[in-house]
Each structure stands twice: as structure tokens, then as C-alpha cells.
Amino acid sequence: MNDQASTLRTMASNTMPMEISAEKQRLQSGIFGKTQTGTRCIAVTGGKGGIGKSNLAVNLSLELGALGNRVTLLDADFGLANADILCGLAPKYHLGHVFAGIKGLDEVVVNISDKVSLIPGGSGIEDLANISGNAREYIFAELQLMEENTDFMLIDTAAGIAENVLGVLLSASEVVVVATPEPTCLVDAYATIKVILRHAPTKPISLVVNNFVGMAEAKQVYQQLNSAVYCFLSSQIEFLGMIPHDSMLSEAVREQVPVVQYAPDCPASRAIRLVAKQFNQQKQKDRDSRIQLQSFWETLANS
């Protein structure tokens, strides 16, 4: 993957960008400043793989879209990108081709539904800061223009706390940590939260407990994790929701259909719908309060 990313950077530096519209030029003019946006950028992460974060990101995107929001889903799990697979898609191009100047952003974006678009990640996003010149400015303008036309941007990150993952987490306006009741998963989730708060003490972090058997078990997971965060990090995390163990979710994965479409009334789908409603309600409060958020792409590019 490093060789591929290096090749993309070389191609990008040698590629002349296409003609840039006045709107994109307007965005470029603020590339080194902090642009305000109404987009809620939510990074979905976890301390380890196989805990259901990609499923949550995909299905939460669809539920937010069903509530009338314009949603962009970015698959930023470069090593094990699978959001497209969960949707039964096989994109030919990904974000790396945009960085290389081979394709425009509109040519790699895939529509999952009328309201939800997927940006296949590929490799290279972690090297955004290393792309220089007109290519970098053009790419930034393309990405930020798309962000301006989005209510929610959800980012399915890689698991763990590697440097490129941390950059994405710190650039998002908020982070959702997915954890299961397994003790090792709780330890890894705590480690992830600890690193985030070390770099961004005021970053809003919430927890979704996945694959629980009883409601008491899910609440205990949150209480244990939040107590550790409070005692050792002098902070707190919010309890966003819980998704029960559901055989329909596994079946939907095998069929490569998001569970909220495959079995909209199953327990897992209903739980994800409740999480989406919470985000939607907060969006309305933000609009009423005229709260503006920092651009994810600008923050990432300047980090």
C-alpha cells in the first residue's frame, strides 16, 4: 500500500488539474484558514477490528438519509475497506484516483440511495498533506465543495490508533466509538479514547455498544468504560446507543445488503434507527442555535 500511495503522489504532482470553477476557486481562497460549515462530520471507530463499526457506519448513513438528510459516507479503512462490499457494490475507482488526478470526485462517488453517497477510500488519503501544488488545491476544493452540500459526513475509519487514523479522528467534529462486551475490546476502546483526548481534550466522544445479549450487559459496558475515562482522564463519554446481537445482521452481511434494507424491522435495524434519530434531533438544535462546525477536509489538510 505504501508503494501505491507513493505512486499516486508522484502522479498527482505531475498531473495538471482540470479547469476550476468560480465556486471551487472561492473555496481554494480559504485553504489555509478555517472555513465554517453546517456539516456534522462523525468518525466511526473502534479499538479493534471485527466489532461492527463498518456495519454501523453504512446503516447509520442510510437511516440518516431516510430522515431526509444529505449524507456522504467516506470509507477511510484503507487496509480493509469494505463499505462497498456491505452494500453489494464494486466501484472501479476510489479516492486515490482523485488524488492522482486520474478522475474527478464526481466520477468516483457511488450512490447508495437517493440521499446517501459513498466515497470509496482506496489508499492515499493519509498522504493528502504530502500532495503539493495545484493538484492539492484542486482536490481540496472538490472535497470541500461536496462537504458544503452535505448534512452529515460519516467516516468509517480503520481500527486502532495509527497516525493516519488519529489524523482522521482529530479532524472530525465528533467521534463514535464502537465496542462490544468483550474485555479485550473494552481495553482497546479505552486506549483509543485516551489517545484522542490527549490530543483533543474537548473532542465530543460517544459510545455505541454492539452485539450485546442483555440490556443490563450493554449498560454495564458503558458504565465501566465511562468510569475509567472519568477516573483516569478526567473526562466523560456519552452513551449513544446499543445494538443487540441479531442473526439478521449476519445474514444481511452475507447477502451484501445493509441490514436496514434487508430486514428493516429486526432489532438491529430498529436500534440503528434510534441512533440516527438522535443525530437528526441534534442537527435541528444546531441549526436553531446557528452552530457552525469546522470543515473536516480543511482541518485534515492543515493538520
HELIX and SHEET records of a PDB file:
HELIX    1   1 ASN A    2  SER A   13  1                                  12    
HELIX    2   2 ALA A   22  GLN A   28  1                                   7    
HELIX    3   3 LYS A   53  ALA A   66  1                                  14    
HELIX    4   4 ALA A   83  LEU A   86  1                                   4    
HELIX    5   5 LEU A   95  PHE A   99  1                                   5    
HELIX    6   6 LEU A  105  VAL A  108  1                                   4    
HELIX    7   7 ILE A  125  ASN A  130  5                                   6    
HELIX    8   8 GLY A  133  GLU A  148  1                                  16    
HELIX    9   9 GLU A  163  SER A  171  1                                   9    
HELIX   10  10 PRO A  183  HIS A  199  1                                  17    
HELIX   11  11 MET A  215  LEU A  233  1                                  19    
HELIX   12  12 SER A  247  GLU A  255  1                                   9    
HELIX   13  13 VAL A  259  TYR A  262  1                                   4    
HELIX   14  14 PRO A  267  ASP A  288  1                                  22    
HELIX   15  15 PHE A  296  ASN A  302  1                                   7    
SHEET    1   A 2 GLN A  36  THR A  37  0                                        
SHEET    2   A 2 LEU A 293  GLN A 294 -1                                        
SHEET    1   B 8 VAL A 110  ASN A 111  0                                        
SHEET    2   B 8 VAL A 116  ILE A 119 -1                                        
SHEET    3   B 8 VAL A  71  ALA A  76  1                                        
SHEET    4   B 8 PHE A 152  THR A 157  1                                        
SHEET    5   B 8 ARG A  40  THR A  45  1                                        
SHEET    6   B 8 GLU A 174  ALA A 179  1                                        
SHEET    7   B 8 ILE A 205  PHE A 212  1                                        
SHEET    8   B 8 GLU A 238  PRO A 244  1                                        
END                                                                             
